[in-house]
Amino acid sequence: MAFVQIRHLTKRYGQHRAALDDFSLDIAANEFVGIMGPSGVGKSTLLNIIATLKKPTSGTVFVAGQPVTKWRDAKAANFRRTQLGLMIQDFRLLPNLTIGDNIALPLTLLPPRPKDLAERVAQVATQFSLDPLLTRYPHQLSIGQQQRVAAARAIITKPSLILADEPTASLDSHAATTFLQHLAKLHHEAHTTTILVTHDAFTASFCDRIVFIKDGRFFAAVTSKGNQQQFFEQIVETAAISGGRWRDETIN
Ligand SMILES: Nc1ncnc2c1ncn2[C@@H]1O[C@H](COP(=O)(O)OP(=O)(O)OP(=O)(O)O)[C@@H](O)[C@H]1O
């Protein structure tokens, strides 16, 4: 059984055309899937529904066989806290906490405080090359470093599912590459399942499979055969035939 089963999802905002229109997809355990498509086709809506932050108009998302989109608030909140690692563009570190304390936050907000907290902070800091920065404060870090702190914070709970929405959008190409290398390495070491939304073909080339959405529906999928450059070219070609209004930097 697929780890994430997306079944006939439709989402309407008011009277507008459906943002998602009977969208279905299976994602295997330990798969690293990218969701791509032109602006406004429903990518963020899809991720927010999987994250239980938005309710679908109809359809269901199952995670590990559980109908998470049917759950009420408290159960959904518990799912987000214990199972999900959310990486979003607007990551908000707390300015008055050190980097170490920011990373530890998901484990210190509610008691009990894990006995191995320091080890866990050290471990995720190493995964994102943040070891020398743990006693600094957010304003002393570059945006790329801050984004890696947010990623470390997202994975310290050992989530089974990582959802990332344009996590490299505010980074320059060097910082974005570093971030994606860390994410891909983490993905393969920790055996998580990752769904990443992006409009950028280079970012997408770090994934195992790319699913293209068009007008709220499945359009196409391409799978990596191991060569990142070839996969990148395949992604660019599929993006080009999918049409729509892509952001400028997608296909260059
Ligand atoms: N809260 C909302 N209220 C009304 N319409 C919305 C809302 N959120 C999204 N939409 C509309 O739903 C459609 C899909 O939006 P969504 O943000 O999911 O697309 P996207 O593919 O992530 O776009 P982008 O790449 O530009 O971020 C768009 O037409 C958008 O205007």
The ligand as an ORCA input file, in Angstrom:
! r2SCAN-3c Opt
* xyz 0 1
  N      -7.658     31.261      0.057
  C      -7.989     31.322     -1.226
  N      -9.125     31.920     -1.630
  C      -9.497     31.967     -2.923
  N      -8.760     31.440     -3.925
  C      -7.608     30.836     -3.598
  C      -7.156     30.754     -2.237
  N      -5.963     30.092     -2.212
  C      -5.691     29.779     -3.509
  N      -6.662     30.221     -4.321
  C      -6.738     30.043     -5.785
  O      -6.642     28.655     -6.070
  C      -5.816     28.419     -7.211
  C      -4.634     27.517     -6.829
  O      -3.814     28.212     -5.908
  P      -2.458     27.582     -5.321
  O      -1.848     28.589     -4.405
  O      -2.760     26.247     -4.770
  O      -1.610     27.434     -6.657
  P      -0.047     27.180     -6.855
  O       0.058     26.206     -7.964
  O       0.600     26.825     -5.556
  O       0.432     28.615     -7.358
  P       1.882     29.345     -7.233
  O       2.870     28.521     -7.978
  O       1.651     30.679     -7.895
  O       2.179     29.464     -5.759
  C      -5.406     29.802     -7.718
  O      -6.279     30.180     -8.740
  C      -5.556     30.675     -6.506
  O      -5.844     32.006     -6.880
*
